[in-house]
Amino acid sequence: MGEVTDYLTGVEGPDGAALSHVYAIALDVSPEAGEGLSYGMPALLLHGKGYASALRAKDHLSVFPFSGRVLAALGDRLEGFDWSKGTLRFSAAHPVPDEVLRAIFTARRAEIESTVKPRGKGI
């Protein structure tokens, strides 16, 4: 088991199902992502960088794309949600639509991949 799997085991009911769904969408966009920690949070990592985290807080659930640019670029699609440049807050009763989650994770994937140097044969 990994960090995310261990975390989700402790979150029951609708909140657990909502968070599991967020991770399922993130993995659908980037199936090669692995579990680990980013900024001390259970997270999916892509190319060793924080890609996605979804956690429960006292009064809400949050998605963290580990980027200050991704949510700002999608701000027009986040109407009805409380968000800042680093987190999107939601609830099990008011989940983030799948197409918005896909857009978040697709944008974060592109951002990460733009910084990854291709491995090739040396001269």
N, C-alpha and C positions, 0 to 999 in steps of 0.2 A: 504494500500500500504506500501511497505517497502523501505529501502534505495536504493536498486538496481533498483527496479521498478520506483521510483521517479527519479533517475539519468537517466535511459534510456528514460524516457518521454521527457527529454530535449535534446536528441541527435537524430536528424532527418537524413533522407536520408540514403545513403549507409553505413555511419559510424554507425548509429544507428542499422541498420539491421545486420551488422557484429558483433557488440558488443552483441546484443540480441542472435545471434547464438552461440557465445562463452558461454554465460550463459545457454543457452538451453542444450548444450553438458555437461556442468558441472552438471546441474541438472539431466540429464539423467544418469550420472555416480553415483550421490549421491542425489536421490530425496528427502531425508530427510533434506538436507541443508536448512538453513533459511537465511533470509536477515538481515544484520546488518552493522556494521562498523568494519574495521580492519585497523590499522595504519591510521585512519582518512579517509579511502576510503570506498565508498559503496562496499560491499562484500557479498559473500555467506559464511556462517559460518557452520562448521561441528563440533559437540561436543564442541561448544563454541570457536573454533579456526578458524582463517582465512583460508579459503579453496580456494577461487577463487575471483579474481576481474578482470574486464576488463574495461578500461577507454580510453577516447580520450584525446590526448595531441595536441599541436599545429600542429605538423607535422606527427603524427603517432597514431596508436592505440596500446594499451599494454595489455598483460595478466600478472597478478601477481599471482603466486601460493603460495606466503607467505612462501617460503622455499628457502634456499640457495643450496639445494641439488638436487631438482627435475629436473630443467633445465639442470644442469651440467651432470646429469646421462643420459639425453636424447640428449646431444649435437650433436651426430651423425645424429639425425633426424631433426635438426634445421638448416641445411645448407640452405642458401639463406635468412635467417632472421637475423636481428640484435638482439642479446640477451646478457644478463649478468646473473649472478647467481640468480638475483631476478626478472627479467622482460624479457618478449619476446615481441619485437616490430614488428608490421605488419601493413597492410593497408586493406581497404575494397577491393581494386583492387588486392591485394596479400594476401589473407587470410591464416591463419594457417589451414592445412588439418585436417579434422575431426579426423582421426586416431591419429594424433599427439596431438590434444586437449584431446582426450580420454586417451592417455598415460600419459599426464601431470596430468589430474585430477584423474586418477586411482592411480598414484604414490603418489600424495598428500594425497588422501584418506587413502592409506595404511600407510603413514607416521603419519597422525593424529591418526588413529586407533591403531597404535602401542604404543601410549602414553596414551590411554584411559584405565583406570582400570575397569575391569568388575565388575558389581554390582551383588553381591550375598547375600545370607543369612548369617548373622553373626552367630557365634557359641555361 
